Amino acid sequence: MGRSRLPADRLMRTRWLPRGRGLGSASARLRSAVAGRGTVRAELGYGAFLSYSGERDRRWLPQLRHAIEKQSRPWYKPPHIRVFLDKTGVSIGPELWGKIEAGLARSDWLVVLASPEARASVWVDREIAWWLEHKSVHTILLVVTAGQLVWDEERGDWDPERSTALPARLAGKFERQPVWKSVDPRPDGDAVFSTDDAGFSPDVDGVAFGVASVVRGLSEDELRSEGLRDTRRNLRTARIVATALGCLLLVASTLSVVAVLSRAEATRQRDQAVVQQLITQSSLLAERDPFAARLKALAAWRIDPSPETRFAVLDAAVNPASGVLSHSVPVDSVAFSPDGRTVASGGSDGVVRIWRTGTQRTAGRPLIGHHQGITSIAFAPDGRTLASSGFDGTVRLWDLADRTQIGAPFNAGAGSVRSVAFGRDGRTLVTVDEADSGTVRVWDVATHRQTGHPLAGPGPVLGTNADGSRVGSSTSQGGIRLWDTASGAPAGGALKGGDGVVTALSFSPDGKTFATADLVGNLRLWDIEARAPVGEPIASPATSTGVRAITFSPDGAMLAAAYEGGGVRLWDLRRRAQVGGPLLAHTSTVESVAFSPDGSVLASASADTTVRLWDVRTLRQAGAPIDTGGKGAAALSPDGRSLAVVDSEQAVRLWDVVARRRVGEPLVRGVYSFSPSLAFRADGAVLAIGADGLRLREVATRRPVGEPLLGTGDVGALSFGPDGRTLVTGGPDSVHVWDLSARPPTGTALGPRSVGVALSPDGRSLATTTQDDTVVFWDMATRRRIGETPGDHTAQITAVAWSPDGTTLATAGRDDTVRLWDAATRERIGAPLRGHHGGVTSVVFSPDGATLATGGNDHTARLWDVATERPIGAPLEGHGAGVTGVAFTPGGDRLVSWAQDGTARLWNVAATVDPVRSLCAWADGAFTTDRWHEDVPAGPASRTLCRK
């Protein structure tokens, strides 16, 4: 075979020659000629030997070889024809011709790729010569790849001049025209294989099919039929194999899915068990370790954000107890740093411990130096230095950066030191000796020396103002005397402190007032300049006597009082009322109380060996109460800013609940109805007034909107439709539906009397109460009755409210219950909500529908979690009479309540909107991944507790 690399000038495609010079009759003659040779044994030796020359043919012959061998055979059987090609069948070496000769000997057909290159090739000539010597010329098949072959019938041989592709050795060797095939060039777009030469390519499959039909001794139709049969058999086999594999894959997939689902279910059950454990632990730790309780509730939510875990977070967020700092001995004093980030506490072991407020863990090593118990501690104004006094009669200064004592102790002399305070500039210390006569000393912080003469003999000193310039002491007659520490002289005469012995005193942050507490638990405010009590004393409950310590909040609005029985109470000084319920987690006497600088946290130190931290924000009203003078009907505007009330002067007035002031002139005067009612239109521009008839008023101008809809009679209930075109009224006579878009407005009687009416949020349904203590549902389009709730209430229904999505209705009754109803089925949802006493007067959903607020004759408002039907925190206490109405502001973070005591109150209920966010804000970065590993049982993967 030739190895010359002659450039190919063109590429080829198959062209069958015309009958007489192509594979037609010649194929038949060849088949008869080879019939006696027996069946070609394709599995032994080679069916064909490809003889060629030139780079052009070398590039595409491997594809031709593959195409000939693959003829519709199954992938798992050997080929029908094996083809010898030196490029793939012969290794390079010195015995090249010997290997080619062996290939020729094992081949049945010689396929000569005729071309001018092959005509001139010594190797092709040598391969043809060997074949003619050892085998028959009738088993030579010519395939013209370039040039041409021309058979001369007259001569009975090839035309020597025109046959430019004919190897010379084949001239005169054929008795008649042999089988031969021409491959002509065609565009590359019609080809399967390209040789990348001039954009043309040969029809490889066509050439291969022609060669295979001759070599196998079959007609083309027979070969195609066999191919079709093989293809069908292959497809059947493939389908059977595919089906079997599919079944196996299905079984494997099913088993895999079952395994995955089983693992997922096992993981879910494990996580649920951990969640339940966390919820239980959170509840049990609520008072003992509030920090851990909050963290565990939050972890449960992160594992499974369900209604139950959300309530656990919510319950933890509204719990005023927010931390416990544990000592091993009774704790007598506590103080916050100026930035509020740390708390210092001193115990009877003489050790001062510093705690981080956020993590509630000790910050560095304790301060050890006193030989007896700590009596008082104080931070310097810059927060870098701490002063501590003790029963050992010394005062010590501590550097908080390196936890070392600064210089020698301040030695007060004999006895103990009761208290210590820094001057406003931090350069002086004021100390009070523990003695019946009391001695006040002023010290220079830099030199540790006394300045001036001590103030001796004022009597038991109970308190020092913020800068140490004034102290208050008790007199033997039960009075109070103030002293100027600079001059050592009394500031005026003694003030009578009441009938009981004064036990505690605290100066207000602005220094204008001070408060005292006596032995029987009374609290009294004093005006320093006027030297007179401010208002009446505040009487503690009979169960809370013996006040040990008091302190003002930073804004001066509240007073915290610590009692001998272990309780702590917060008092609103403006309204002389308690804020929230008592803080009762301590089991022994509370010795000291202190507010954080921002007033959000109260710390209490107790003889029960703990310091407890209380979240004051969960107990406080948002500002002072609003003295509206209204004792019944009121309505909050849709924007949450204006409250319309019927006041004691029988006038309808507006109050700005944010500014806490009355706005403008009355909308209406002379409202003498026994049970008036008010309602704002959805846009807040119009107020409906149901009293001595039914009137509409523009809020901005105070002008009437048209003529009164009713001239006389009481209207006990009002409800606007969402578009403002419909108004429903309820009263002692009947329920009326008013079309306000008509001119004049028209009213239609819908049913019997009702004390409660409520249009659904979409305005399509109406709920009205009945005398039978049920609720009737009406279709507003047809004005027809479409259902009724069962008679579950055992007393009159006083109020009804729709959830924002219109799927649930809430009813409040005089039977002390609130009930939820499915609006579609009219069936009750869950058990009745119980907690009020004396009847529930009002009910409303929060804007997100997650929370329900109620007001009752027991002077309280309450919050309920709709999903779990459980109360949220303690009742909202403060009103002095029955609560007649409640309403949420648009954001849902404030609740407005009004009562028969003539006040409206604004409550901070932000934790109900997003309890997770509320807890994370409280933690201020303290809920770290490390705490997850410490506080969460093993199993669930750790999660980020608070996301940024």
Secondary structure, DSSP 8 states (H G I E B T S, - for coil): ------------EEE---TTTSSHHHHHHHHHHHHTT----TTSSEEEEEE--SHHHHHHHHHHHHHHHTTT--TTS--SS-EE-HHHH---STTHHHHHHHHHHTEEEEEEEESHHHHT-HHHHHHHHHHHHHS-GGGEEEEE-SS---EETTTTEE-TTT-TT--GGGTT--SS---EEEEE--BGGG-S----BTTB---HHHHHHHHHHHHTT--HHHHHHHHHHHHHHHHHHHHHHHHHHHHHHHHHHHHHHHHHHHHHHHHHHHHHHHHHHHHHHHHHTTTT-HHHHHHHHHHHHHH---HHHHHHHHHHHT-SEEEEEE-SS-EEEEEE-TTSSEEEEEETTSEEEEEETTT-SB-SS-EE--SS-EEEEEE-TTSSEEEEEETTSEEEEEETTTTEE-SS-EE--SSEEEEEEE-TTSSEEEEEEESSS-EEEEEETTTTEE-S--EE---SEEEE-TTSSEEEEE-TTSEEEEEETTTTEESSS-EE--SS-EEEEEE-TTSSEEEEEETTSEEEEEETTTTEEEEEEEE--TT---EEEEEE-TTSSEEEEEETTS-EEEEETTTTEE-SS-B---SS-EEEEEE-TTSSEEEEEETTSEEEEEEGGGT-BSSS-EE----S-EEE-TTSSEEEEE-TTS-EEEEETTTTEEEEEEEE-----SS-EEEE-TTSSEEEEESSSEEEEETTT--B-SS-SBSSS---EEEE-TTSSEEEEE-SSEEEEEETTSSS-EEEEEEE--S-EEE-TTSSEEEEE-TTS-EEEEETTTTEEEEE--S--SS-EEEEEE-TTSSEEEEEETTSEEEEEETTT--EEEEEEE--SS-EEEEEE-TTSSEEEEEETTS-EEEEETTTTEE-SS-B---SS-EEEEEE-TTSSEEEEEETTSEEEEEE-GGGT-HHHHHHHHHTT---HHHHHHHS-SSS----SS--
